[in-house]
């Protein structure tokens, strides 16, 4: 009987958690539009790659992209490519990026991107993944993406 009650409690907790996630995702998707999401297929023997997407702010106020995560990597960070003394360098962005009202931010090769480290070795061309982006004040939004072999400047 006690194990049955534990199961029922666990089931209820999971339902509540799932419901909260669905509501958060619906609110975010009405305020932010994601398009053209993809990740670069990792090079053979490499355990890191990058994710790309276009994010449009549909609200009347500025938003801030503050994080990224995915189940296919052990560590995910927002990175930017910047020119320093005529040398392109990759930098971790600690404060995220503002997405102005009515504008679109592009995470693209050679610029802003989601850096994925410790990538699962099973990821290859056409693997479907979920990238999750954290928009300050809105929460995490799941975005489907596909691993693609593309020549990149990254």
Secondary structure, 3 states (H helix, E strand, C coil): CHHHHHHHHHHHHHHHHHHHHHHHHHHHHHHEEEEEEEEECCCCCCCEEEEEEEEEECCCCCEEEEEEECCCEEEEEEEEEEEECCEEEEEECCCCEEECCCCEEEECCCCCEEEEEEECCCCCCCCEEEEEEEECCCEEEEEEEEEECCCCCC
